């Protein structure tokens, strides 16, 4: 170790400090409350979209003859889907206000 160039060691240390600073910035960005809220909201919206697509394909597959549901089952599925959607929306709104 005694035969290493001090300037080279200093450059290596500076490079490591820069890499450490970038990692700290990335961690801070990842755990930032506003970013967490945005990512969570994006995931919730994507999940709701997937649920809507799935329910829509069951409730209204394009033609009445191809539907696996009776008219009564279709109505119930729409009501249940609406109740779930309202419930999730209220939960998301409550979470955005800080759980009040």
Beta strands, then each sheet from edge to edge (+ up, - down):
end
